[in-house]
């Protein structure tokens, strides 16, 4: 049973005069979120349209995480030596049901999908002359990790150019498969791309790549909570996914699925002080990943609470939630495209709960306008002038300037309409 504490109101944590001043200074036409926003601790003075970057965790889930932390701090030795494995097994079983994994022992619990991908890379046995295939819609940290590893191992990293705008899944399939050669040993594919928010035709690509003898690593960082999953049916070799994004679990909760034939000898990036112990009661794969040293494991242990809490918010559970978010993001994208006079760069059915829009201006590739800053000055102006948090970045291979919106239960149609007007004003002033 889900225990729900009273709704949290962020403004109540600040000094009342300061909160009142911020509210009084709202820009004209400042929009309200949806009624579901009461479950989140988001700043009510910010129009938050960027769930896709780091997620946002509901108050009841944070409370569940606090209970786990309290248990850890009450008796740390017992927690790490006795309780942790039992808690990990329970969390893994619930996560497995949610993502379509029938054997929970095939799941390693990790802090994020980037670490999961890096772990796969470090467990590969690629040789000089081999090729790894990526594409220009992939998350940059994963591509960088391949290049770093390739520098020591001597293999090549090949990048397929995938169209954007894109008209159909066929274009993606053909662009990726055209770059497969006899040297291609491993392919990295995002199921939902981070910069462009496109849903790749993963089942079709996996089948075709496996037929060519290529090992497949699927980066599902954005998929859990955006689309239903049946990971084992994909036929991939590895699948990495985040739970702190669209599942709205606490920050630092993710998983790595490893096909049974790859689990022997598969190890985490760091080995704990227990790694030398041989155990008959537990697979080495689970034993190594469940404890990699002193860490806060509460985010992923609280992930089942997030799965169940979000499912409880609508009568139709996760199916209704994902359908609602998809419809809202399409409506939001269309409002912005109409306001700016630009065409949507992808069909509706190639999107889930995010949408990227090509906006006027040349995309920047600086990685930040200042240390710790946003990539594009437009994002900074949207925050400073309009209190809208939404990413603006580039797709360097195409030169595009891209704005990406997200739709989670706390968002409303009015927020996207407000962003559309703010964009018109800021772009006109450039």
C-alpha angles and dihedrals in degrees: 000000000000116000113211119198120206114292112277119230112198094205090063091066093060128070107280096235091052092049092047091050092052092049092048090051096055116137116254114279093016105179130229122233122235123284089260091069089087088078094058131068095224120143106265089211092063127073096222111201098153107084088137097071103056106348122228124251123225118235096247090054092049087051090053089051090050090055090053091049091049089053090050094050094044092063112001097177094053091043095055098035103037114010104040098071093048092049091047091051091052093047092046092052093053093044091048092056090050096051100039101257113142095189108054091190088072089069125090115196111227137173095245144346093258091062089045091054092045089051092055091048092053090051095053121103101213120165135209108283094031120118132220114203121217130156138224094256093061126113107269097227090061093049090048091051091053091050091050092050093043090056090065099036100042101233125129130248112216122194122209116209109230118195122254119208088045128192104192145359087255090070091055093046093050094045093053098041092047088068097052114111137169087270095057108111103159135023128197116207129176112218090207113017120231102217098037102026091223121155106228120214091251101167091052094044093047092052093048094046094047089050087058091051095254121146110230128215113187117204103208095170091138102030108082106085094015097066136009114263137214100172099175092056092059093073094221123145097228135014125191121192141172124226097184093069116055097358086056095222118154117289112278101039121126143125143221121212114204121190111243094247091060100046099086108095092002108139139179122253090260129032119221128225088264096057093101093058116102113213131193094190099060139034113256089231092061095038093054097046098040091062122029095156136289108341141134103266093172096102096065093035087058093048094095088060089056092049092052097040096054090045088057096056097076129037091238094050119210095347091058092042095054092044091050092049092048093051092047095050091049090051091047093048092050092050091054095043091050092048093051097038094238131131123247106256096217139031118263093247091059091063134073120180098331133060131189122208128197105230131190117281137054116289116246123227100190096108090226137009088228135002106296091004135124119278095237126038088224090068090053091050092050089054096043100040103030107017091237119144109203129134122252115186145137140263096216097196090059101030089233125152106220135194117193125200128194131202122211128161093269093059126094136201089245091063092060092046089052091050090050091057092044090052092051091054096044096045091047089055095053 
